[in-house]
Amino acid sequence: MKKESKKNVQLIAAMAAKEVTNNELAERIGCSVTALSMLRRGQCGCRVRTALKIARELGFTVEDLFGAMIADEEG
């Protein structure tokens, strides 16, 4: 059975609050727009280094942006 992915609403909300597009953030952190889009949709995870870059660019902590996703995986 395929595991249903959940959107990363924290990341989506943070990007909206900072008025940052997928293209802008992807360029700033050095990843592809496709990878960032998949991360936002919950279709993939990312490396710790990438999570730190995203958090730093948006002015949030990794826990703010990815805490709910980690909790879902654990529980």
N, C-alpha and C positions, 0 to 999 in steps of 0.2 A: 504494500500500500504506500502510495506517495505521500510524503509529509507535506502538509499545507504550509506555505510560507506566510509570514506575517510582515506587513509593511513596518518599516522602522519609523514610526510616527514621531519619535523624538528628533531624529535626524531631519526629517521632512520639516517639522515645525521650526527647528533651529535655523535651517537654511532659509525658510520663509521670513523668520524674524530678522535675519541679517540681510535679506533681499539678495541672496546669492543663488545663481542658477547652477544647474548641473555642469554646464560648460565652464563657468568661472571657477567653481570649486575643484573640478577635475584638473584644470590647468594649474591651479595654485598648489595642489598636493602632488602633482605628477602622476596621475592615473588616467585611465581612459574614461570617457563619458559613459561608455557601456558598463564598465565595472561599477562606477558610482551609481548608475541607475539600478543595476541589479542589487546593490547593497541597500539602496533605499526601498526597493520592493521586497526585501527579505529573501531574495533568491540566492544570496551568497553571503559569506562573511568576509572579513578582511584581516590582514595581519595587524599585530599590535602597533607597529610603526605607522601604518596607514591610519588606524584609529586615532593615534596621537596627533598626526598631522591634521586630520579633519577637525578634531576637538580644538586644537590650537588656532586654526584658521577661523573657526566660528566663535571662539571665546567661551567654550564650554568645557566641562570635563568629559573624559571618556565614559564615566559612569552616567553622566547626564544623557549622553547620546546613545549609549549601547547597553545600559543597565537592564532595561526591560527585555531585550533580546537574550541577554545572558541568563536572566531569571527564567525565561520561558524554556531555555535549553536544559536548565537544571531541574526544573519542576515538572 
